[in-house]
Amino acid sequence: MTAAFSFPIVPRYAEVDQQGVVFHGHYLTWFDEASTAFLDHVGVPVVGFDEWDVDLQTVHAELDYLAPVRWRDDVRVEVRCRSTGRTSFTLGFDVVRRDPDGTEMPTTRGRNVYVVVSTQDWTSRELPIPLRKALTSVAGQGRNAPNGGTVLP
């Protein structure tokens, strides 16, 4: 399995529901934040897509809940590129909680499918070559992550 980019999250009080756990919808926000950081990390920041006249659209999202995450838990979102196609790619996400005793537990798994679209007519376009190379490069995904993120085996 390829190395995962790791994006730290500190669950905020506003993300916790009446049951005392992170409300399910917030995981999609975490995945969005982690995917943006992941693309920055592999050298293709979303803000640079303008030069290719393309943007990304999330066309599919799924989540599986395995264990709760609570306010102020020590968690991270691990990101891996699961697949690339002609016009789309899939990122996989694993939310991992580290308990006070140091044990780690996967809490949530998900995946998003992204389609590259033209900013002119919003129809699908082929993945730009630099994006494809970055997504398929294990070496690129294995660099040290900026902003407190880490790369995990």
C-alpha positions as a Markdown table, in Angstrom:
| # | Residue | x | y | z |
|---|---|---|---|---|
| 1 | Met | 0.0 | 0.0 | 0.0 |
| 2 | Thr | 1.3 | 3.5 | -0.8 |
| 3 | Ala | 2.2 | 5.9 | 1.9 |
| 4 | Ala | -0.6 | 8.1 | 3.3 |
| 5 | Phe | -0.6 | 11.8 | 3.7 |
| 6 | Ser | -1.7 | 12.6 | 7.2 |
| 7 | Phe | -3.7 | 15.8 | 8.0 |
| 8 | Pro | -4.2 | 16.5 | 11.8 |
| 9 | Ile | -7.7 | 17.5 | 13.0 |
| 10 | Val | -8.8 | 18.9 | 16.3 |
| 11 | Pro | -12.5 | 18.3 | 16.6 |
| 12 | Arg | -14.2 | 21.6 | 17.5 |
| 13 | Tyr | -17.0 | 22.0 | 20.0 |
| 14 | Ala | -19.3 | 23.2 | 17.3 |
| 15 | Glu | -18.8 | 19.9 | 15.4 |
| 16 | Val | -20.1 | 17.8 | 18.3 |
| 17 | Asp | -23.8 | 16.8 | 18.4 |
| 18 | Gln | -26.2 | 16.1 | 21.3 |
| 19 | Gln | -24.8 | 12.5 | 21.6 |
| 20 | Gly | -21.4 | 13.9 | 22.3 |
| 21 | Val | -19.8 | 12.7 | 19.1 |
| 22 | Val | -18.7 | 14.5 | 15.9 |
| 23 | Phe | -21.8 | 15.0 | 13.7 |
| 24 | His | -21.6 | 12.9 | 10.5 |
| 25 | Gly | -21.6 | 15.8 | 8.1 |
| 26 | His | -18.4 | 17.3 | 9.4 |
| 27 | Tyr | -16.4 | 14.4 | 8.1 |
| 28 | Leu | -17.0 | 15.6 | 4.6 |
| 29 | Thr | -15.6 | 19.0 | 5.6 |
| 30 | Trp | -12.6 | 17.3 | 7.1 |
| 31 | Phe | -12.1 | 15.3 | 3.9 |
| 32 | Asp | -12.3 | 18.5 | 1.8 |
| 33 | Glu | -9.7 | 20.2 | 4.0 |
| 34 | Ala | -7.5 | 17.1 | 3.9 |
| 35 | Ser | -7.8 | 16.7 | 0.1 |
| 36 | Thr | -6.8 | 20.3 | -0.4 |
| 37 | Ala | -3.8 | 19.8 | 1.8 |
| 38 | Phe | -2.9 | 16.6 | 0.1 |
| 39 | Leu | -3.0 | 18.3 | -3.4 |
| 40 | Asp | -0.7 | 21.0 | -2.0 |
| 41 | His | 1.6 | 18.4 | -0.6 |
| 42 | Val | 2.0 | 16.5 | -3.9 |
| 43 | Gly | 2.7 | 19.8 | -5.7 |
| 44 | Val | -0.6 | 20.5 | -7.5 |
| 45 | Pro | -2.4 | 23.1 | -5.4 |
| 46 | Val | -6.0 | 23.7 | -6.3 |
| 47 | Val | -5.4 | 27.4 | -6.7 |
| 48 | Gly | -3.0 | 26.5 | -9.6 |
| 49 | Phe | -5.7 | 24.7 | -11.6 |
| 50 | Asp | -6.6 | 28.1 | -13.1 |
| 51 | Glu | -3.6 | 27.9 | -15.3 |
| 52 | Trp | -5.0 | 24.7 | -16.9 |
| 53 | Asp | -8.5 | 26.3 | -17.1 |
| 54 | Val | -10.0 | 23.5 | -15.0 |
| 55 | Asp | -11.5 | 22.9 | -11.7 |
| 56 | Leu | -12.5 | 19.9 | -9.6 |
| 57 | Gln | -16.0 | 18.7 | -8.8 |
| 58 | Thr | -16.8 | 16.1 | -6.2 |
| 59 | Val | -19.2 | 13.7 | -7.9 |
| 60 | His | -19.4 | 10.9 | -5.3 |
| 61 | Ala | -18.8 | 10.7 | -1.6 |
| 62 | Glu | -19.2 | 7.9 | 0.8 |
| 63 | Leu | -18.5 | 7.3 | 4.5 |
| 64 | Asp | -18.4 | 4.3 | 6.8 |
| 65 | Tyr | -18.5 | 5.0 | 10.6 |
| 66 | Leu | -16.5 | 2.5 | 12.7 |
| 67 | Ala | -16.0 | 4.3 | 16.1 |
| 68 | Pro | -16.9 | 7.6 | 17.6 |
| 69 | Val | -14.8 | 10.8 | 17.6 |
| 70 | Arg | -15.5 | 13.3 | 20.4 |
| 71 | Trp | -14.6 | 16.9 | 21.1 |
| 72 | Arg | -10.8 | 17.4 | 21.4 |
| 73 | Asp | -9.9 | 13.9 | 20.5 |
| 74 | Asp | -6.5 | 13.5 | 18.8 |
| 75 | Val | -7.4 | 12.5 | 15.3 |
| 76 | Arg | -5.9 | 12.7 | 11.8 |
| 77 | Val | -7.2 | 12.2 | 8.3 |
| 78 | Glu | -5.0 | 9.9 | 6.2 |
| 79 | Val | -5.3 | 10.5 | 2.5 |
| 80 | Arg | -4.3 | 8.2 | -0.4 |
| 81 | Cys | -5.0 | 8.4 | -4.1 |
| 82 | Arg | -6.9 | 5.2 | -4.7 |
| 83 | Ser | -7.3 | 5.4 | -8.5 |
| 84 | Thr | -7.0 | 7.7 | -11.5 |
| 85 | Gly | -9.1 | 7.6 | -14.6 |
| 86 | Arg | -9.1 | 9.6 | -17.8 |
| 87 | Thr | -11.1 | 12.5 | -16.3 |
| 88 | Ser | -11.4 | 11.5 | -12.7 |
| 89 | Phe | -9.6 | 10.3 | -9.6 |
| 90 | Thr | -10.5 | 8.8 | -6.3 |
| 91 | Leu | -9.1 | 9.8 | -2.9 |
| 92 | Gly | -9.5 | 7.5 | 0.1 |
| 93 | Phe | -9.7 | 8.8 | 3.6 |
| 94 | Asp | -9.2 | 7.1 | 6.9 |
| 95 | Val | -9.9 | 9.0 | 10.1 |
| 96 | Val | -7.7 | 7.6 | 12.9 |
| 97 | Arg | -8.1 | 8.5 | 16.6 |
| 98 | Arg | -5.1 | 8.3 | 19.0 |
| 99 | Asp | -6.3 | 7.5 | 22.5 |
| 100 | Pro | -4.4 | 8.8 | 25.6 |
| 101 | Asp | -2.7 | 5.4 | 26.1 |
| 102 | Gly | -1.2 | 5.7 | 22.6 |
| 103 | Thr | -3.4 | 3.1 | 20.9 |
| 104 | Glu | -4.8 | 4.1 | 17.5 |
| 105 | Met | -8.2 | 3.2 | 16.2 |
| 106 | Pro | -9.7 | 3.8 | 12.8 |
| 107 | Thr | -13.0 | 5.6 | 13.3 |
| 108 | Thr | -14.2 | 6.5 | 9.8 |
| 109 | Arg | -13.4 | 5.5 | 6.3 |
| 110 | Gly | -14.5 | 7.3 | 3.2 |
| 111 | Arg | -13.8 | 8.1 | -0.4 |
| 112 | Asn | -14.5 | 10.9 | -2.8 |
| 113 | Val | -14.5 | 10.8 | -6.6 |
| 114 | Tyr | -13.4 | 14.0 | -8.3 |
| 115 | Val | -13.9 | 14.9 | -11.9 |
| 116 | Val | -11.8 | 17.5 | -13.7 |
| 117 | Val | -14.0 | 20.0 | -15.4 |
| 118 | Ser | -13.4 | 22.9 | -17.8 |
| 119 | Thr | -13.9 | 26.3 | -16.2 |
| 120 | Gln | -15.3 | 27.5 | -19.6 |
| 121 | Asp | -18.2 | 25.1 | -20.1 |
| 122 | Trp | -18.1 | 22.8 | -17.0 |
| 123 | Thr | -17.7 | 19.6 | -19.0 |
| 124 | Ser | -15.2 | 17.0 | -18.0 |
| 125 | Arg | -11.6 | 17.2 | -19.2 |
| 126 | Glu | -8.7 | 14.9 | -19.0 |
| 127 | Leu | -6.5 | 15.1 | -15.9 |
| 128 | Pro | -3.8 | 17.6 | -16.6 |
| 129 | Ile | -0.5 | 15.7 | -16.9 |
| 130 | Pro | 1.1 | 17.3 | -13.8 |
| 131 | Leu | -1.9 | 16.3 | -11.8 |
| 132 | Arg | -1.9 | 12.7 | -13.1 |
| 133 | Lys | 1.9 | 12.5 | -12.4 |
| 134 | Ala | 1.4 | 13.8 | -8.8 |
| 135 | Leu | -1.5 | 11.5 | -8.1 |
| 136 | Thr | 0.3 | 8.4 | -9.3 |
| 137 | Ser | 3.8 | 9.2 | -7.9 |
| 138 | Val | 4.4 | 7.2 | -4.7 |
| 139 | Ala | 7.6 | 9.3 | -4.3 |
| 140 | Gly | 5.6 | 12.5 | -4.5 |
| 141 | Gln | 3.1 | 11.3 | -1.9 |
| 142 | Gly | 6.0 | 10.3 | 0.3 |
| 143 | Arg | 7.6 | 13.7 | 0.8 |
| 144 | Asn | 7.5 | 15.4 | 4.1 |
| 145 | Ala | 4.1 | 17.1 | 4.5 |
| 146 | Pro | 3.9 | 20.8 | 5.2 |
| 147 | Asn | 1.9 | 22.5 | 8.0 |
| 148 | Gly | 2.2 | 19.8 | 10.6 |
| 149 | Gly | 1.0 | 17.0 | 8.4 |
| 150 | Thr | 3.0 | 13.8 | 8.2 |
| 151 | Val | 3.4 | 10.9 | 5.8 |
| 152 | Leu | 2.7 | 7.5 | 7.1 |
| 153 | Pro | 3.5 | 4.1 | 5.7 |
